[in-house]
Amino acid sequence: QVQLVESGGGLVQAGGSLRLSCAASGRTFSSKAMGWFRQALGKEREFVAGIDWSGRSTTYADSVKGRFTISRDSRDNTKTTVYLQMDRLKPDDTAVYYCAADGHVYTPNFSQIQWNLWGQGTQVTVSS
């Protein structure tokens, strides 16, 4: 069964750090691009960061560039873990953060990714 499970959310003061994890069970995830999205209360879901299937290429929303870092670990072919290291957090970063995966494998560039596999989300709250 395909499954994405996020963890690591919580409450943190502005300027602090959190690391989110997304455990993706299933052999094909090691060949899929992975990403993080977020949705603040009353707002639409927005892209935060993405990493290609090889782990060699990443992309970020302008609002988090230089503060957030996405990485992945696929040492075990049956499980892939994707991380989002969030530093210098701001109150505007408060949202539910979702892990997402590409519906295809070996997608060559980010513009062709179809994000159609989703986790349940984890809440991140940044207090001022």
N, C-alpha and C positions, 0 to 999 in steps of 0.2 A: 504494500500500500504506500502510495506517495504521500509524504508527510513533511511539512516544514513546521518546526517548533521553535519559537523565539523565547529568549530569556535574558535577564540582566537589566530590565527596566527598574525604575524606582524614582525616589525623590532625592534631588540634589540641589545644593545652592548654586546660584550663578557663579560662574568661574570654575566650577568643579568638573569632574569627569565621570563618565560611565562607559562600560563596554557591553554592547549587546552581542548576543550569540544567536545563531540560527542553525539548528541541527536538521539536516536534510537527509532523510533515510531513503536508500534506494541507489542502485548502482549507477544510474544515468546522470545523477547530479554532478558527478565529477566531470562531466562533459557539457555542462550547462552554464551559461552566464547566470549570475546571481545578483540580487540588488536589495536595497532598502528603500522603502517609501515611508511617508508619515502623513498623518491626518490630524490636524488640530480641530478642536471643537468648533463646529460651524463653518469649517473650510473644506475644500476639496483635497483629496489625497494628492500628494506631490512626491516627485522623485527626489531622493536624497543622494544615493550613491550606487554605483554599479561596478562589477568586476567581471571580466570575461572568463570564458571557460578555462583558459590556461592560467589565469591569475596574473598575467603579465601586463594587462591593460585595465585601467580604472578610469572612472569618470564621476564627477561630483556636481551637485547643484552649486551655483555661485554662493548661495547663502551659507554653505557649510565648508566651502573650499578653504583649506589651510587649518581647519579645526577638527574635521572628521577624517578618519582613515578606514577604508574597507580592506579586508583581507580574507583569504580563504585557506582552508586546510583540507586536503583530500588524500591524506596519507593512506587511509583505509578506503578501498574502492567501494565499499558498501555504505559509507557514510561520509558526507561532506559537511563541514562546519564553516559558516561565514560569520565574520565578526565586523562590528562597527564600533571602532574606538572613537568616542566623542569627548573632546577636550574643550576647555573654555566655553562651557555651555552657557546659553543665554535663556532668559524666560521665553523668548520667541521659539525656542526649540521644543517647548512643551507640546506633546502630541502622543498619539498612539503610533508606534513604529511597527511596520510590517516588513517581513522578509518576503522576497519574491524570487521566482525562478523562471527562466526562459522555457517556453513550451517546446523548443527544439534543442538539438545538440550541435556543438561546434559552430555556432553562429559567428560569422567572421567580423562583424562590427556592430556597435551598439545601436545604430539606427535600424537594424533588422530584428532586434530582439522583440519577442512577443511575451510580455509578462503575464502569463495566465495561470501560474501556480502560486498560491498565497498561503502564508501562515495566519494565525489567529490574531497576532499583534501583541505588543507589550507596551505598557504605559510608561512614558518618561515625563516627569514633572520637574521643572526647574524653577525654584523660588528666587525671588529678587532680594 
